[in-house]
């Protein structure tokens, strides 16, 4: 009898402790779903919306998290560790602290000299050359073996979004290395694009199960996305490793060829003074990869979404084309100088970035100190995920957020009204995407050139892209699809 009583007491105590663990939280902590051992609250979030976890967020506190230095930390997730052979968290995206600040400061400071983060006439000319190559590929079809993946023989049928990214990253490489990859030699560049997209699609802002239970990779290497992520990581690291090692091997301290040489010079100076933590080869490789990453994944994906919306909203495309015809005409490509007069076109680009929030939960932030948020107590090291998708989809802010309506950014005279654009597609604060200016400029130049020259149409047998099946990963990306284009008359 005594044994049975003791067993009952133990069972009650275990149930009570389990309940306290599941629903208990520090005093003053925000409310949320319960948690269970190993999984935390992740499974309950998946029950709410397994495919699109960002849709369980709300809008409150987003701007505050992004703009307060107390939340500038980065969650040290396993997803960040597996990007390097040494399994260290390096680069920019997943790094925090003094090294992150110094690396970001140095890279931005010197990349600006080559046109990154500001308008630069030489860079605009380079982008125009890349746009001309893109138009040629669309019109005339593939000239080289790897281009058969991007365009059909005879032209005017193209693969979205992959056809866009090689020309974007090639423009960025001009900033980085003062050189570009010729079209005939872009097979490996195209693989870089595909591996980057694979990483974006297989990872997510929570690191999926890998960041919660890294050991799951040994049991379910495919289902946990470990194999696909590692394939991407190995290729991307190797690609930028070759660039870094070539420049180290051929470095001449008397002649700086490009930004990479400036970094090598700084690295050698730091090592001569006995400092190797901040400036070293592996950190350099990951920093280059991180700064380049949006150019071979995100920018093309964002433009791919906009082309999808042109198929769904042909009246928007016609209005964009009419504005380009009136301001630019057909005798030359649009320039950044035209931007100030292409109000509806610019509003369309901004609406595209609002309605399809590419990184819907940003990358997870972390509280660097004990602090408060919206009246709640946030302990140090708490992971805080800003809901950018929720911010861009809040009816209280946008009225009809589900509608693709560029007019929301125009004033009563049809002029672009920047005060109406409170969107956060690139984040904000110290973690603001460093490539915002480059991305906005190149998207404007590419999209206006495409709209100036082509209509996007459905060929016989084609269907509208199913946007409910977009890939949900570290960023939201459209399904790869073929689209027909026709010359404008």
N, C-alpha and C positions, 0 to 999 in steps of 0.2 A: 504493500500500500504506500509506504514512504517513498519507494522508488518511483511509483506512478505519479505521486505528487511532485517530486523533484523534476521529473520529465515534463510535467505540465508547466511548472514554473519556468523551466529552461525554454520551453517552446514559446511561452508568453513573452519572456524577455527577448528572445530572438526575433519574434514578430514585431515587438515594440521597437527594437533597435533597427530592424529593417525598415520599418515605417519612418522612423526619425531620419535614417539615411536617405530614404527616397524623397521625402518632402522637406527635410530640414535645410535651412540655409542660414548664413550669418545674419546677425541682427541688422536690419535696415537694408538687406540685399533685395534687388528687384524680384518680383514674382516670376515664375516660369514653370516649365514642365518638370515632372519628377525625374529622378535619376536612378539608375541601377548599376551594380558593379560591372566593371569592364567597359560598358557602353556609355556611361553617363546619361545625358538626356538625348543623345543622338537618335536612338531608335524612336523616341516619342516625336521628335521633329520629323523623322521620316514618315511616321504614321500620318502626320498632318499633310505632307506633300513630298513624297519620296523623290520625285523627279526634279522638282524645282524648290529646293529648300529655301531659297531667297524669298519665296512668297509667304513665309511664315513670319517675316519681320514686320516691324511697324516704323513709322516715319519719325517718331519723336526722338530727339537727341542726336540726330545724324550730323547736323552741322557742328554741334558742340563737340562731338567726339573727334571730328576731322580737324577742328581748329584749335584744340587744346593740347599743349605740349605734354600734359600728363598722360595722354593716350597715344603718344607717338611710338610706343613700344610695338614689337612684332611678336606674335605667337611663334614660339620655337617648335614648329611642327615637323614631323618626320618627312613630309613632302619636301621641305627645304634641305634636309640633310642628304637625301639621296641624289642630289644633283652633282656632287663632286666625288671623285675617287676616294678622297680622304674622309668622306661622310661628315664634313664640317658645313655649317651654315655660313655661306660666303655670298659675295655679290651685293646686290642692293635690295631686291624685293623682300627677302626674308631676314635681312640683317637689321640690327638695332644698335644703339649706343654710339660711342665716339668714332668707331671705325666706319659705321654707316654714314655718319655726318661728314667725316673727312672725305670719304670716297665720293659721296654725292657732290660735295662742294667742289672738289678738285675737278671732277669730270665735267660738271656743268660749266665751271669757270672757263675751261679751255675749249670745250666743244662749241661754245658760243663764238669763238674766233673763226670757226669753220661754218657758221651759219645755223647752228642748233639753238633753238629757243628765240630766234629773232628773224626778221626778214633779211635775206641776203641775196643780192642780185645774181651772183655766180651760182648759188644753189638753185635758185628759181630756173635758171637756164638749163641746169642739169636735169631738173625734174621735167622740164618741157621736152628735153631729148628722150627721156624715158617714156613720157606720155606718147610721143610720136612713135616710138617702137611698139608700144601697146596698141595704138591704133592700127599700125601696120599688121601686127599679128591678128587682130580682129578681122581686118579687111581681107587679107591675103592668105590666112591660114598658116600652119606651121612650116617653118623653114628647117628646123632641126628636130632630131628624134624626140627629145624630151618635150617639145612643144605640142606633140600630138595629145598629151594629157590635158592641154589647155585650150586648144582650138581645133576645129574640124578642118579637114582638107577642103579647100575652096573658100574658107573663111565664113564669117557671119554667124557662127555658132560657137559659143564659148562656155568654159567651165567656171562657174562662180562658187566660191570666192577666190580659188587658187590662182586664176589668171592675173589677178590684180597684185598679189603680194610680191612676186619677184621684182617688179618695177619699183615698188615702194622701198623694199629693203636695199635695192641697188642705189637708190637715191640717198638712203641713209649711209651706206658704205662710202659714198663720196665724202660725207662729213667726217666719218671715222678714219678713213684710210687715204683719202684724196685719190681714190681710184674706184672703178666699177668693174663688174664681171661682164664680159661681152656676151651677147645673146647666145652665141654658138657654144659657150662654155658654162651655161647656167643649169646643167643637169643636177649638179650637187647643190646649187642654190635652191632649186625647186624641192629637192629632198629636205633641205633645211626648213623650208616653208611647211612641208607636210609633217615633219617631225615636231615642229613647233605647234602646229594645230593638233597633233596627236596628244601632246602634253596638255594643251589647254582643255581638250575634250575629256581626257581620262582623269585629270586632277579636278579638285574643286576647292572652294575657299575654306572648307573644313578639313581638307586633306583626306576626305572619305574615311573609310575604316582604317587606312594605313596609319593615320596620325593618332587615332584613338587606340588601336591595337596593332602595332607594327608587326607582331608575330604572325598575323593572319596571312602575310605574304608567303609563309612557308606552307600553309595549308591550302590556300586558294590564290596561287600566283597570278592567274588570269582574271578571275572574278574580282579580285581586289584591285585590279588595274596595275599591279606591280610590274608585270612583264612589259606592258605597253609603255609605262612611265620610264622604266629603265632603258628601254630601247631608244626613246626620245632623248633622255638625259645623256646617254653615252654618245649619241651622234652630235648633239648640240655642243657638248663639252669638247669633243674632238674637233669640230669645225672651227671653233674659236681658239682652241689650243694651237692649231696649225698657224692661224693668223698671228698669234702672240709669239710663238716660237720663231717664226720666220723673221719677224721684226727684231726680236732679241738677237738672233743670229747675224743679222745684217745691219745692226745698229751702228751708226756713226755719230759720235757725240758732237761732231763739227757741223752736222747737217740734219736738221729736224725735218723729216719728210711729211709728217702728219701728226695727228693727236696721239697716236700710239707711241711714237717716239718721245713725245713729251712725258707720257706716263712712265716709260722706261727710264728716262733721265731722272725723274723724281724717285723712282724705285731704287735706282743705283745710289742716289744721294742718301736716301733713308737707310739703306743697308750699310753704306760707308760709316754712318753714325751709329750703327748697331741697332737700328729699329727695323724689325721685319714683320711686325704684327699687322700693320695697315697696308703697306705696299709690298705685295709679293706676287709671284707668278700665278698661283691658283686663284687668289682674290681677283687679280687682273682679268683672268679668263672669264670668271663668272660675272664680273662687273660689265665687261663688254657684251656678254651674252644678254644680261638683264637690260642694258640700255638699248640693245638692238631688238629684243624680243617683240615689242609691240609692232615694229616695222615689218616683221615677217609673219605676224599673226593677226593682231588686233585691228590694224588699219584696214587691211583687206577684208576682214570679217565685217567691220562696220559698214564699209561700202557695199559689201554683198547684201547686207540687210536692206540698205537703201534701194538697191536695184529690185529686190523683192517687193518693196513698197511701191515702186514705180509700176510693177506689173499689176498690183492690186488697185492702185490709184492712178490710172493713166492720165487723169485730168491734172494731177499735180505735175507729172512729167511734161505735159503740154505747156503748162504755165511757166515752168522753169525754162523750157526751150524758147518760148516766146520772149522771155526776158533776156536770155542770152542773145537771141537774134537781134533784139533792139539795141543792146548795149555793145555787143562784141561783133556781131555779124558772122560771116562764114569765111572770111579771108585770112584769119589768123586764129591761133589758139587763145583762150582766155588767159589773163594774167592776174596776179594778185592786186594789181592796180584797179582792175575791173570790179573787184570785190565790193568796194564802197558803193557801187551803183547796182549791184545784183542783190537787192534786198530779199526778194522772195526766195531766190536760190540759196542764200545763206541761211534763211529761216528754215528751209527744207532740210539742210544739213543738220542744223541744231535740233530740229524735231526728230530726225532719224536717231540721233544720239540719246534723245530723251526716251523715246518709246521703246527702243531696244538698248537697255542699259547693259553695256558689254561686260562689265564686271559688277554684277548686281549686288554683291555684298562687300565690295571692295576687297582688299586683303585684310585678314583679321588683325585688329589692333590689340594692344595690351596696355593695361594700366601700369605705369612706371612707379607709382606711389599710391598709398591709400588716399582716396579722393571721394568726391560725390558727383553724381550725375542725375539730374532731374529729381533731386531730393533723396535719392537712394545712395547708400554707402557702397563704394566699389573698392574692395581690398586690392592691394598691390598684386600684380601678376594675373589679374582677372582678364580673360580674353573678351574683347568687346568688338562686335561685328556691326559696322555701319550698314544700314539697309538702303543702299542707293536706289535699288529698284523700288522699294516702298516710297522713297522720297519722290521719285519720278512718276509714281502711279497714284499719288494721293489726290482724291477728288477735291479735297479742301484747297489744294494748291492749284489744280489744273482744270477743275470743272468736269472735263470729259477726257481723262487721261488715256482711255482706251482707243480714242480716235486719233488717226494720223492727220494732224491739222497744223501745217506750217504757219497759218495766219495768227496763231496764238503769240508769235514773237514779233508781230508787226503792229505799228500804231495805226491810228485812224487814217493816216495819209499813205499807208502802204509801205512805210519805211521801217527798217529793222529797228527795234527798240530793245537795247541791251538790258534795260531795267526789268524787262519782262522775262529775260532768260536767267532764271535762278537755278538752272540745272547744274548737276555735279558729275558729268560723265568722266572727268579725269580726277575726281576726288577733290580735296582741298587741303589747306594747311601745309605743314612741312612734308607730308607724304603725298602731296600733289604730284601727279604723273609728270615727270620732267619733260616728256615729249609732247606736251599739249600743243604748243605752237607749231611744231613740225607736223603733227598729225592733222591739225585743222587746215594748215596750208596745203598739204599734199592732197588731202581729201577734196578740198575745193578745186584744185587744179585738175585732178583726175576726173571727178564727177562732172564738172562743167564741160570738159573736153568730150567725154562720152555722150553727154546729153546734146551737145552742139552737133555731133556727127551722126548719132544713131538713135533709133527707136528700139525699145525693148519690147518684144512681142512673143506671143505663144505660137510655136510652129504646130502644124497638124499633128495631133496625138499628144501634145504637151498638156500638162495640167499646171495650175498655179501651185507654187511651192507650199507645202503644208507647214506653216510656221508654228504649229503646235508641237512639232517634232524636232525643234531646234535642239542642238547639243547643249547640255548643261554641264559645264565643267568649271575650271578656274575662271573662265569667261563663257558667256553665251555666244555660240557661233551657229551660223545657218548650216543646214545640210548642204553638201555639195550638190549642185544641180547644173544642168545645161540650159542655156537660154539662147533664143534666137534674137539676132539684131538685124535691123535693116537700115540701109542708108537713108538719111533724110534728104528729101528733095527740095 
